[in-house]
Amino acid sequence: MYLTRFPDSRQAAAIALGAVVAFGACVELDLEPEDSYGQNVLDNAAATNLILNNAYRELPLYEYYGRDFVYCSDITSDDAEYIPGESTFSARQELEDFSWTPFSSHNVEVYGSAYNSISVCNRVLDVVSEDNPSAVGQALYLRALNYFNLVRMYGGVPLLLTEDVPIEELARVSRASEAEVYAQIVDDLARLTDGALLPERWPESDNGRATRGAAHALRAKVHLTLASPGTDVPGDKQGHYRVALEQARLVRDAGTYSLEPDLDRLWTPDQQYSSSEVIFLNGTNGIDVFVGGIPGRYTTNYNPIDRAGWEFGWGNNVPEIRLFESFDDDDQRKDAGFVTYFITGDTLEREAFTRVGRTASYNATGDVRTFFPGDTVPYTHWSEPRIQRPHLGKFRRYGSASTPGSNVDDNNFIIFRYAEVLLMIAEAANELEGPTDEAYEAINAIRRRAYRGSTDYDLETGQSQSSFRQALQDERWKELHQENKRWWDLVRWGIYQERMAEFGRDVPAFRQRFPIPQAQLDQNPNLTQNPGY
Amino acid sequence: MAFGLATFTALAQREVTGTVTDNDGEPLIGVTVLVVGQGGGTATDFDGKYAVTVPDASTVLEFSYVSYATQRQTVGDRSTLDVVLAAEESLLEEIVVVGYGVERKSDLTGAVASVGTQAIQQISVANVAEGIKGRIPGVEIATTDPSPGASPNIRIRGHNTINGSNQPLIVIDGYTRAGDLQAINPRDIKSIEVLKDASATAIYGARGSNGVILITTFSGQSGEPRLSVSVAVKAREPLRQLELLDGPQWLALRQEAGFGVSDEDIANAETRDWQDLVYRRGFEQNYQASYSGGTDAVRYIVSGNYFDDLGVVENSFFERWSLRGRISTDLGDKLTFTNTTYVSANSSNATPRNTLNYLFDPSLSTSALVFFPQLPVRDEIGNFTSTETSTNPVAIATERQDLNQQTFNYTYSELEFRPLPGLSLRSTFGITKRTSADREYWPQTITNVTNEGIAVVRDGNTTEWSQENIAAYAGSVGRHNFSATAAFSQEKLSGESFGTRASGFATDDLGVFNLAGATQSVSSSNRFTQTLQSLLGRVSYNYANRYYFTASARRDGDSRFAEGNKWGTFPGAAIAWRISEEPWMDGVTWLDNFKLRASYGVTGNASALGPYESQLRYIVDGENAATIFNGQAQPSLRLTNLANPNLRWERSPQTNLGLDVSVFRDRLSLSVDVYEKTTEDLLLSVRLPDVAPVNTRRENVGSLSNRGLEIALQTVNFERERFSWTTAFNYSFNRNIVESLADADEIPVGPFAGLMDTPPVLLRVGDPLGSYFGYAYEGIFASDADAGRVSYPLISSSDLAGFVKLRDVNGDNRVTADDRVIIGNAQPDFSFGFINEFRVGDFDLNIYLQGVIGHEVYNLTRYYTENTNLRGNVLATVADDRWTAENPSDASLPGLNKWLPLAHSGNVEDGSYVKFRDIQLGYALPRAFGSRLGIDFARAFVSVQNAIVITDYTGYDPEVNFGGSSTSLQGLDLGAYPSNRSITVGLNADF
């Protein structure tokens, strides 16, 4: 039947070969990742430093200083308004209307972002010891900053100080009291500033990491907040003012920091890391996520919704008109802080060649016209009511990596700058002893910089404690508007409702805290909601 | 002696004549009569007669005729040799392939559907999945992406998992790592079997829950070598183009909307339909040749294919070269060695799709609709024109490149040892290697995307090997028939990939081959290994072909799970009763088969799981995740995954009841199946409390269910010598319900931030997958007074006229987010296929309809193209259907500048369709004529795909999905690649 018959020995060989294949090596079912690390990576000190970087990485993200956290203090205060454009973003509208809920995304996201950063700090603090002091220092600093943000926003929150907690337990953790959270922050910062855990300066390539100055500034801010009348934490208010003053003085007297004479430099992204005024910032590099980077989005967040397409923006955080009007024309802060015209081309050479002669199809005057780089059109000429407003200038005019029409820029968000330290000195000194020379000197330093060195605009001497207080509060508004300061200031001073009433806004008292996110309450039966929500 | 022999030979050379008839004595025309081993031959004439010269008495003649059993006769001393050819075994005697074995069709106990050689050979599309669409009830094949080289989604009995893959397992010639259906030429396929119920698929255990498609390819047959050639060329055109405003209309509307357009502008406006500029006539070529043959001990086939598809979008193409070869050698009568090797290389250029990248979405199809019609392609100084809301479609089509080159190769060997009658021991080994290289470049000329060039380069490869040892035994004792199969199987997959994204190039001249010139770049690298080990077995028993019982079990161990949960057991069992075989049915001669089937089984799925998801992992952050100090990125190590040793397989228990009937000698056959299956322990991402170190963790929570009915009916309506007509009809429906979810009863799905106020899809417990969510559209406010007492979002109650009116569902006199409801669903009520085949003499005509009825499509393209705020060009209907003060009451679209970014049911459309998938007319060369030319078989055909599409859907095609193969995003039309109508001319010939 078969044409060919092989000898049996070949058959046997073939069967033997088959059997070898059949019962040869078994695959291994226990496999370790080949492109990622396991738990034991924590044993490696260099790896710990890389893990710590993640605590910084949270800061510039959308969900935190990149957008949401800033909106929660700017749109909700007398700094800015949300003006809906083509689309209405309900979370922004709710901030504008004082109707935010435990579901509103901006106030919800900050909670998670802060805890993400805290979680990294705790992981580092769990494994590093004093032989890596700067890791301990940075972790303590960032943990304190995050808890400070949380406690100001939400009141008492779960106080987690280690990573060694099972997931199931995390879903049952209760809120600590506001006093307990502050006590932990105060302890961490005391441990940090009294030791030598952080350097005065980092090597240039590490600019942006927490420094001793940043720790003193934060400690001053925490104690100033604790001292403020609106903060309902029992304690020695005068004592807190004294610590605040002392810590702020340490920053001033170290001589490391000074005011930038020219605000343009302060708001130029690539100058910010080396600026003498910047104490702590979050880091962006303006590289589009498409390529990989942490882009700032401030330009687009704050820029007008521009129908000509040159200055793509969301117009989300539009300065209150009263704020704009409170500046006189000699104040360089007016020019640096506000956009009063549109740049229809891009002044940056890099952009120019691709943009020349681009036809924008419409403008306010009804012509189709061709714009050329550098053309400017006053904002009042634009057709849409919602953009006939000055917009924020701080983040928009010097973003070197900003591409018109892109969602990205390289603006960093400055969390602490020296101007605020001076204002803290003025505030703490005035609260302790009335307007002292030191207080005048501090506030006038701010005003002289604003008026390019002129002393003509110094605060008049002979102020009472309360008139100085008023001047200081106004100066903070003008100097630090839309830098994520105002809501906290109004709340800690206890004047939030009163101030918003001046703007015709009736804000109930419970809105001096944001609600705990509903998703967190749903997952954890032991969490309680803030009153009113 | 030599002389004597020669004389004898000369004497022996003589003519043999005869008549070839069928069982009924009817002459058969065109039967091939072959002189075996000599190469000569002839064919029977119109009276079934033949005459052939044979060399000697030992000559063997072979009589072959399609659908009749080939017969060989030794001539002997006969000069007249009449032959009766028996029709091939009835449908019931067909052998079908099942997991790890074959069975007679009559013995099947599970829900198994087959597509036979004849139907497959008539497929006039290059992707076999396209070709069998609508032919098998319960198998939904949806071409959500009609671009060249794309594979359709195949869903067998609905969606079984949310985060994992719902594609069925594809097994080609017993090899589970032979790729998807795109990698096989229909001309190479002999049969397709689809295993649908769990008793049939449980033998594939943890990969069986989505059903299994078994492909059997042609093997060489011993005998004369056969050359088989097929050629098909196809011309395509877009099925439909949308009617948009022309230049003057567009500018007039813009003027009316207050955009500042002068009358002169309108008068001078040009018109460009950008669809015309970027869509074209597509052209496809498909050439295949195979050569097969063998001796009794060695059989071979080798088959080569070249396929080239130029799509209907400018610059889109897919091109593939492939070669498939198989050799099978008997080593004595107890051993057979078989090797199959497939090598292929393809390249393609992909068209950019919607990315929802806010306004500057560089999707070609969307841009072709919304780009301003009055603009020229290039401006006065030669740059591409662009607008603030859209990218110049010609720039995208002609300047941007996304070249992908892939190779896909495997070799699969099997040694079979048959030591005893009925016992087969097989050992198999296969290796599959894939490589992929992506070269994507966005030039500086596409200014809305980049003005410095972006290059994306990705290279990856995977190696898969599989080794199986299978023992099978079949035997009978009296009327007891039994068989048993056991196997041990191991698989290993590993892969690695490297990617770089770079931007900031001085010029575009070098495209991606200028990475050193980039000012910014980020790289990534990945590697994984994954292993699977399985033990499986099956026993089947039947008594007198009347009572059937089958049981199987598979135990799978997977490296992805932690110790203690690696192994899962997946059992299946089925019983069947062939009532027609009962003695007391003997008198019912018209009934060929009457069988009842019942089965139950459990299958698994873990495709949602990454290779190391049960382990704690830190990754180095690269792309878009670095930490920035001093303006420069520093790497960071991020905890990305918490260990979860409790993860286990998703499990899908399924019950199936079936009925098979055939009557009047198979003139009518009917199969009906009903099933119910529930997938439990879905591997979903569970959101952890914010205080946890990571945001989500994979857990086994949630369940889904599918219930459905499938009917397949085949009739031979008319059958005569010169004329026959057969009909196949199938009908199926599936009801899908989300039974439970992870931590919420509702999960909005869709990356739609910034586009609309709410994601368009909602996963909700108690509703099916693919439910659309939004406001209920009630028309347009004719006047400000129309509102009644109800207040509306985003609009002031004093200025309502011309805005969209939405239903106040909860009756609280305010339309708020709480009034959003389910406004449609992507799951059809039912679907059907209806295929009629006519044969008239040498002509055949095949009319193949397929329909999907009762589902909705969320036409998000209209969200752009009916935007009366006029950010981009709009549909021509906007001119007439929008609200105006003059025409307040007949409007269906909002007035100018009154469009709101709200998801509402006004954009949800009935997606029901009936398509004439294929109308094919063929002509087969008469054998008698062909044999004179040395042609055994030749058939020429012309066929039209999508000749008629019946639908009320207003977009390009209701068979669409922006979400691709996503389970949760279904039925969304957003910037879809246009589907097409095509005409194919082809020729198949065997020599």
Interface residues (C-beta under 8 A of the other chain):
Chain A: M1 Y2 L3 T4 R5 F6 D8 R10 Q11 A14 I15 L17 G18 A19 V21 A22 F23 G24 C26 V27 E28 L29 D30 L31 E32 P33 E34 D35 S36 Y37 G38 Q39 V41 A47 L50 I51 N53 N54 Y56 R57 P60 P84 E86 S87 T88 S90 Y111 G112 Y115 N116 S119 V120 R123 P158 L160 E163 I167 L170 A171 V173 E204 S205 D206 N207 G208 R209 P269 D270 Y273 G283 T284 N285 I287 D288 V289 F290 V291 G292 G293 I294 R307 A308 G309 F312 E351 T354 R355 V356 G357 R358 T359 A360 S361 Y362 N363 A364 T365 G366 D367 V368 S383 T403 G405 S406 N407 D410 P517 A519 Q520 D522 Q523 N524
Chain B: R254 G258 F259 G260 V261 S262 D265 T295 D296 A297 D330 L331 G332 D333 K334 L335 F337 Y358 L359 F360 F372 L375 D379 E380 I381 N383 T385 S386 T387 E388 T389 L415 F417 L425 S427 F429 Q444 T447 N448 N451 I454 Q467 N469 F488 Q490 E491 K492 R501 A502 S503 Q520 S521 V522 S525 N526 R527 F528 T529 Q530 T531 L532 Q533 G557 D558 S559 E563 K566 P611 Y612 Q615 L616 R617 Y618 I619 V620 D621 G622 E623 N624 A625 A626 T627 I628 F629 N630 G631 Q632 A633 Q634 P635 S636 L637 R638 L639 T640 L642 R687 L688 P689 D690 V691 A692 P693 N695 R697 D743 A744 G754 M756 D757 P793 L794 A817 N869 R871 P901
